[in-house]
Amino acid sequence: MATRITVNQRVQDIDAPADTPLLYILSNELALQGPRFGCGLAQCGSCSVLVDGVETRSCVTPLGKVSGRSITTLEGLPTWYAEQHKLPNAPALHPLQQAVIDEQAMHCGYCYNGLIVKGAELLSRNPQPTDNQIRTAMNGHLCRCGTYPRIIKAIQRASRMMAGGGQ
Amino acid sequence: MITTATAFPRRDFLKAGGALLIGFTAAPQARAQQADVLPGDIGQGPGQPDPDRLDTWIAIHADNTATIFIGHVDLGQGIATSLLQIAAEELDLDMSQMKTVRLETGKGPNTGNTGASSGVNRGGPRIRLAAAEARQALVTMASARLEAPVEKLTVAHGMVSVAGNSVQQVTYGQLIGDRRFEVPYTGKAPIKDYRTHKIVGTSVPRIDIPDKAHGAFLYMQHVRVPGMLHGRIVRPRGQGSYADGARVMNVDTDSIRDVPGARVIRRGDFVGVVAAKEWDAVRSAQQLRVTWDLPAALPATPAELFEKMRSRTIDRLVLDRGDVSAAFARAAHVASGRFDSPYQAHAPFAPSCAIADVKADSALVMCSSQGVYGARAPIAAVLKMPQEKVTVQYFQGAGSFGHACFNDAAQAAAVMSQETGAPVRVQFMRWDEHGWDFYQPAHSADVKIAIDANGKLLAYEYHGWHHTWSQTETTAQLAAGQAAAEGDGPRAQALTPFNTGDMYAIPNWRIVNHRVPGLKGYLKGGNLRSPLDVAISFGAEQVMDDLAHVAGVDPYLFRRQNIGDDRWLAVLDAVAKAANWTPRKAAANLSSARVVTGRGIGLGTHLSSYGAAVAEIEVDKQTGVIVAKRMYGALEAGQAINPGIIESQITGMMVQAASRVLKEEVKFSATNVTSVDWVSYPILRFAESPEVTAIVVKRQDQRSTGAGEEALASGAAAIANAFFDATGVRLREHPMTPARVLAALKNA
């Protein structure tokens, strides 16, 4: 029996066993390149998505658990942001995605799916996070290249962009 | 792979004294000094484009853009952007007119593996010369077309104009548009004076970051091909002794009977599973019951490991300058210590992944690697197929920082595809990657350094014990029965005058490399970012600090008075200035508070650049937790092609240095590795991350050297020295874990 989920605002009926981790559905059935396999153990955060706005590790989340829920991936963040902020049109990029580019924050960028998704969740709840609040919120995500100082700056930049009434 | 190294000599190769460099192979370096040999490495092997033809390196298109065929791989460090800057500069094109293509065997140049900071260092000069030669050819064509002498022509944005005449002009695209140059690449075209550079030396944004920010970048882990099966390897959870591999006693295929379509792949001691659905492959690999013979051949504890390493070695006197023994005998102060550094893992954030499509007489393998040609030969050997029948395409994965499991994964995919006749995508699981890595080998050091009554270095003696890099990929070992083998010759991991003591003026200097035979009873070893250097600086720079302390001199000023090279002095001064370093003796402000602070300074390098760091740390004496609060890293890598990228690399290096020296250690039992995920192999996290100030020391008049690893060791040393400053106690082993900190404080 198919499981109905909404992914980046599109309704999808997925014909897969309910115990299949959501990550494999997003990668293989829906060909999304945001969420990605890092550990399969919910330790690193590279597979993170938003489920009804809450950052969730898709590698350990069975498809059956998200039946009827709304899932947002890295690709869907601009639209999700527009919806949150009641903007008439979705921007090309979420402010944090733009800030990551402006700060030239990443090296290999593989962990940035999770960093951006988690950072976007943080900014949606706390638009003006302090340095400590950022570190605490992000502490469940790892970056092997060691770009922590730059993603912290990118989150702060995105926060300023949002406060400035920009996108 | 045989690679003809025509590398530049590392700085001034004979600076170390010229007298006795026993065991060094100086011949390859000497080649670079012949005027008719182009710079950079060219690998040997069948079916590769002729490196001596210009078309191998550059194509100019009808739309007035250029494609540069880059032989090095961008591993996420940004070298593609930097190399395109070099080409754009010489071609008088804008960055918007530059692109490169996916590297593939048979199509891209074979410039050897991307390692040892080689991308810009060794890849850059050849691209620069090729671009200059292409420009020269294009301007010559323009001269004929415009009927004007070359001296009267100027080029901007790929438009060639006659000076003082705005009508007479022609674009590169109009001149050659998508046709081949069909000329030899001589390397003799003049390159631009660095003082006229407009693109080189600027912080052009990286070309790959926008796509990576919104999920459009295609990592290897996202590649899918029609009709493919998903494969997973099945091995013991964590490798054992390298020479012993892993022997299959029994495979219970019934144990995955309930997984639809899952199938066991077995070749020799290689075991894998394939299934049409990825989750089915993942769960059947975990469910499959395999009985392994894993002998208890490893040392059971770190202490046993280091004793074993020191017990039987092949010793080589690397350098013996002056009269070391006599110098120690007359020294005013001698400091010494033994330092032990653990095996450490690459642990790329994305476990290695590859897709292979093996047919009867050809194979296509898509994978990450440090080089497509380097990956091809061993894949062909495992497939028992001639190299020229195998095509390898490069797809970026996560930063690997050296020899991780990418080739192993590529070979595993190849074996499974050959067995099934279908394309197979293999992705390692986290425990496969952590557990079957080519780890940075453990290193043990005896360091002894002496000064005279004036605080000047008199003698320096470094003994280092380690095994070198392992060469046999585990898939080849298990599936094809290839014996475990080690790297040898100049490419083996070894102590040199460059990675030990290079920064200082040392009149009497002895280096002994104690090579451990690393086959039986050791883990697989491989090059990990700045190989050996974290261990070397951790020890040698602490002894240097001890000498400053006994001499009653500030550690920055002490180093200053013992450096003879102005480039080393410049990075040291730059980092001290950025950190607002005010001279005082180390450990002069000891406090009885629970949380104490300290600062430390350190120097380090790998092959060719100059790194310096300052660390400011906090130590909680009750919990033993060290936090690096702020780090300053300075790197001089000759001509800075893209200072912004170098700054970014320095930032990452400082964070990774803190991770390596405070946290990282491969753990194992007598039978196998036991640190197989991010909990059992912790790395630095957000909450513990230092703030970093990165300083790029530019020497635009010098050739570019490596910028991807060479400040790492200085960061590790700075943290170790900061701990002494905070507590008055030395830690001689890393990682500097709470348990070690508490034990050291208790014993002090």
Interface residues (C-beta under 8 A of the other chain):
Chain A: A16 P17 T20 P21 Y24 S27 N28 A31 L32 Q33 G34 R36 F37 G38 C39 G40 L41 Q43 C44 S46 T73 L74 E75 L77 P78 L93 Q97 Q98 V100 I101 Q104 A105 M106 H107 C108 G109 Y110 C111 Y112 N113 I116 I134 R135 T136 M138 N139 H141 L142 C143 R144 C145 G146 T147 Y148 P149 R150 I152
Chain B: L75 G76 Q77 G78 S203 P205 R206 D208 I209 P210 K212 A213 H214 G215 A216 F217 L218 Y219 Q221 H222 R224 K277 E278 W279 V282 A347 P348 F349 A350 P351 Q396 G397 A398 G399 F401 Q427 M429 R430 G644 I645 S648 Q649 T651 G652 M653 M654 V655 Q656 S659 D677 W678 V679 I683 L684 R685 F686 A687 S689 P690 E691 V692
